[in-house]
Amino acid sequence: MKLLTALMSVIATPISAFNREAIFLGPLKRASQTIREISTLPSVSIDLMVSETRNNHPFFSLVTRQFHENARRRHAKFPLIRKFEYGVAVSLLKSTPQPYSDRVGSTAKRNLKKALSLGYRFERIDYNQHLDDITVIHRSSKIRQGRAMPEHFFTARAPSIVDPPSTNPTHDYPYFGIFKGDTLVAYASCLVAGELCTIETLYGHHDHQVDGVIPLLLVSMGDHLIAHHPQVLYYVYDTYFGASETMRRFKRKFLFLPHRVTWRCDE
């Protein structure tokens, strides 16, 4: 009876007693803000430099062309535009002479400092040498960014890969990791294709997230790109507008801001 009375009192309460903005105006404001942001997006033209793959393993020509084809597909929800055209989350790696790690936001720097003080370290890794640790990382959380992880993460060991080594830094498919002692606790894979480096996968062990291992990984990869892949101008982390507000704030900390991108894949 008390439950029914409470429910009826909520139903009978005038809408003015609720947060109208949260109910009605919040989504409208967010949509309006997104439209304004899209209309004023900075534009970049990114050259994937596919011609530079001629003397490299054919794998690199293939993955570069596949990326280009995927980026230019019609958007699933908005077929008048391309999949990776509006709102691509791009960090301009060489917009200033400063190292990437010096330019990220203050909270990102605090995350970085915390991880380093706790003894975490960054390395480029041989993925196949860390399959047990990668399996543990995958299984450390069933939900990431509000989405359930694939069932195979929890039923099978992480499979090995057969990617060939690159003979030219203009194109590569590197894996990077964060270690605590000898244990891998976070890793990422990237496609390096001409002026682009895009993050393909990014996972951290749930128990180590609070120590800043993902910020350390993101920042260290940015500095590594500048040092070892001098042709890379654009560091990309998926899209911006499709992310939650929490994820947008996270991306802004690392200078991944929305851009309109024209992709070039000329021979």
N, C-alpha and C positions, 0 to 999 in steps of 0.2 A: 504494500500500500504506500509506504514511504517513497519507494522507487517511482511508482506511478505518479504520485503527487509532484515529485521533483521534476520528472520528465514533462508533465503538463505545464509546470511553471516556466520551463525553458521555452516550450513551444509558444506560450502566451506572451512571453517577454517581447516588447517592441524591438524591432531591428536596430533602433537607435542605441540600444544598450550594448550592442555588439560592436566590435571593431569593423566599421564599414570598410575601411581602407584595406584591412587584411582580407575581408571576404570578397569585395568587389573590385576595389581600386588597385590592390597590390599587383595582381597578374596583369592588369591593363597598363599600369605604370611600367612594369618590367618590359612588357611588349613594346611600349612606346619608346622606352630608353634604348632597347635593342635596335629598333628601326632607325632611330637617330644615329646610333653608333655605326650601323651598317652604311648609312648614307654618307658618312664622313670618314670611312676607313682609309688609312694610308694604303697605297698600292706598291707592290714589289713584283718584279719579274725575275723568276728563279730559273737559271739555266742548269739543267741536269747533265749537260756535257756528255751526252751518250757517245759522241765520236771518240772520246778518250778511252772508251772500253775496248777498242779494237785490238790492242796488244795485251789485254788482260784476259782472264778466264771468261768464257761465254756466260757464265752465271751472272756476272755483273751487268752485262748488256741486258740480260733477261729480266733481272729484278728491277733495273732502272726503267725499262719500257713498261713493265707491269705496273710499277708505281705511277708512271705518267698516265697510263690508260685508266687506272683506278681513280686518280685525282680528277680526271676530266669526264668521268661518268656523270650522267644526270643525277642530281640529288634525289634521293628516294622520296622525300616529302615535298620538295620544291623543284619540280622537273625543269623549270625555266633556267635554273642555274646549275653549275657544275658542283660535284661533291666537295672538292677542296678548292673553292674559289673565294667565297666570302667567309670571313671570320676564322681564317686559319691562324692558329696561335704561333706567332713567329717572334723569335728573339733575334735582333740584329747583332750578330756577334762582333762585328768590327765597326760599330757606329762611332766608337771613340777608341783611342789607343789603350785605354785601361784594360787590364785583365777582366774577364767576365766576372770572376769572383769578387772584384772590387766594385762592380756596378749593380749587383743584385740588391734587393731591398734589405732594410735593417733587420727585419725579423728573419730573413733567409740567412743573413750573416750570423745572427745569434744561433740559429740551428746548426750552421756549419761549425762554428766555434765549439758548440757543445759536443758534437759528434767527434771532433778531433781531440778534444780534451779527454774524452772517454776511451780513446785508443783505437778508434775506427780508422781504417785506411782504404784508399782507393787504388784499384789496379785494372788494367785491361786483362781480361781472362780468356782462357781456353775453356769454352762452355762445357765440353765433354769431360773435362777433368773435375767437374763439380756437380755431377748429376745427383748425388745423394743430398748435398746441401740444397740444391735447387728444388728437389722434391719436398724437402722439409719446409722451405720457404712457401711453396705453393700450398701446402697443407696447413699453414699456420693461421689461415683465416678462410672461412667459408663465404664471407661477404666482403666485397671490396667496392668502395664508392657506391654502395647501395645495390650492387648486383651480385647474384650468386655466382660463385666460381664454377668452372666446368667440372662435371662429375669425374672425368678421367684424372683430374689432379689428385683425387683421393683414392683412386683404385689402381693406379699404375705409376711406376717410377717414371720420372721425367725422361723422355727419349733423347737419344743422342742426335746430333746434327751432322750433315755432310757438306757444309759450306766449304768451298775451296779458299785457300789463302789468296789475298789480293797481291798483285805485283805493282800496283800503282795507287798512291794515296788519294787520287782523284775519285776513286770508287772503292768502297769497302763495305763490309757488313760486320762491324766489331761488336763484341760483347764486353761489358764493363761490370765490375763488382765492387762491393764494399765488404771488407773483412773485419771481424773481431777475432784477433789471434789468427788461427788458421781456418776459421770457419767463415764461409760466405753467408752473409745475412741480407744482402740485397743485390739485385743485378738488373741490367738493362741491355737491350740490343738496339742497334741503330743502323739505318741505311745511310751511308754517305754516298751521294750522287752529285758530283760537280759542286755547285754552290750550296747544295742542300745537305743538312744532316737532320733526319727525322727520327724521333724516338719510336721504335716499333713495339717494344715490350718494356715494362717497368714493374718490378715486384720487390717488395721488402718483407722481411719476416715481421709478423705482427708484433712480437714481443720487443722488437728493436726500433719500432717506428718512433716512439717518443724520444729516442736518443738523437733523432735528426739524420738517420741514415739515408733517407730519400733526398733531402736537401743536399747532403754531402755528395751523393751520386750525381745529381743534376748539375751542380756547380762544377764538380771535378770533370765531368764530361765536357762541359763548355770550355774550360781551360785547356783540356786535352785536345780538343778540336783546333783551337787557335794554334797550338804548338805543333801538331802533327798533320793537320789537314788545312794548310793555309788558304786553299781556294774556297773553303766553306765560309759563306757569308751569312747564312740563314739557318738558325737552330730552331726546329719545329717540334711542337708538342701537341699534335692532333688539332682539334678545333676549340674555339673559345665559346661561342654562343650556345653550343649544345651541352656545355658543362653546367653543373649546379653552381649557385653563387659561391659556395664554399670552395669549389674547385677553381672557379674564376679568380678568386682572391689568391689562391695558392699559385696559380699560373702567373698572376701579375707580380708576385714577389720575385719571380725568376725572370721577369721581363718578357714573358710569353704573352704578347699583346695581339689583338685581332687585326688582321690585314686582309686585303683583297690580293690574291695571288694569280699571276699569269705564269703558267708552266711552259718552259721551253725544252724541247727534246730534239733539237736539230742534229742532223748527221754532220 
